[in-house]
Amino acid sequence: MSNALAIAGVTAVIKDLLDSGMIDEAITDILGAGVTVTSMAPDTVSLDNNDSPQLNLFLHQVTPNVAWRNAALPSRDAGGNRVSNPLLALDLHYLLTAYGRADLQAEVLLGYALQLLHETPVLPRDAIRRALTPAVIDGAILPTIYQSLRGADLAEQVELLKITPAALGTEEMSRLWSALQARYRPTAAFQVSVVLIESRKPARSPLPVLSRGETDPVSRRDRGVLAFSGLIPPLPTLEAVVPAGRQPVAVPGGTVTLEGRHLDGVDRQVTLSLASLQISRSVPATSGGPNKLGLTVPNDLPAGLYRIDVAVQRPDESRAHRTNQLPLALAPQPVLPPFSATRNAGTVTLVLDVEPPVRPGQTAALILGEREITAEPLTATASRLTFLIADAPPAGSTHLARLRVDGFESPIIDRMATPVAYLDRRITLP
């Protein structure tokens, strides 16, 4: 398959095709002068000091190929691992411009060049190899860039290169040459399709499937694919994660109810994963039945947004099934009353114990009423935070207190009360 040198390789092959065609057609005898074939930008082409006619090949646009652009996708699995190297499929759009110093030279050049491209709608693999690996006595005499094109592997790509004329209207051609800031010359447009560039990065390839499900010990045949009708999933599935007290977040040491289907088994392990801190913790389910499980949140898990799933092993099966993942927000808890609170003029220094400990990199803030105070920076994991309250409210004032870590706040509303009310979590300033 082609590599990153393929675009330059296509230009080199077409340039060699035009150069050889001009020689074969004896264009020198017709024009009375030698012909030069180049591949430069039109604004850099000049005939002021050169009396010989010139053909210039210019790559003015590269577009994705519609037919190949989605081949070998997706390139990564659900875990982010590369499973394939999708092809970069490109169409190359060229301008072929003829330059002449005398009358009709440009027209003659352009006519022979278009005839040559018309007679070669498909670039043969042998022609590509000859163009990119010219037979010279010493390869070192070739420019460095032409030597590197030998490794383009253009002739080995799965699809052949096809040359197709393109029609550019007057307005489009005018805009194009205005953008090039060059004087217009007789020009024809064509397209080369398709260039397939493939990455060489390693990918994971799964092993072949040997059996579909459990293997019968007597017949040694696999169970096959199981099909179930209805809306109830046949495998262990989580449908909801419900923290205690109808709260939107769980707290350290609190209970969480997992609702779902087929959650009964001989061994049930709940996994809590926090990607931001690279934490993964498995804890056993405390109670429950086929549609519910109980879970006690460990006290040392930091606050954050966790992914939660359950591994359930049924009595009649030899391996455990893992459920889908659902989110669980774990919020911090302030330990009240504060460890210490001192006032110096208008500034109050508040030292507060928190559960769970806050780790370096996490952001912590204390919200007193409607005012937010950021905790002092941490250099290590700490269960005690310091808050400096400048322009503090008057001494003796009492405020509802909430602790926020990484955007998750400690519960402040008693949702089980009728009507709902604030929890008694208040701090009185000294």
Summary of the structure (lengths in Angstrom):
residues: 430
radius of gyration: 36.6
end to end distance: 75.4
largest distance: 106.7
contacts: 1234
relative contact order: 0.10
helix: 19%
strand: 38%
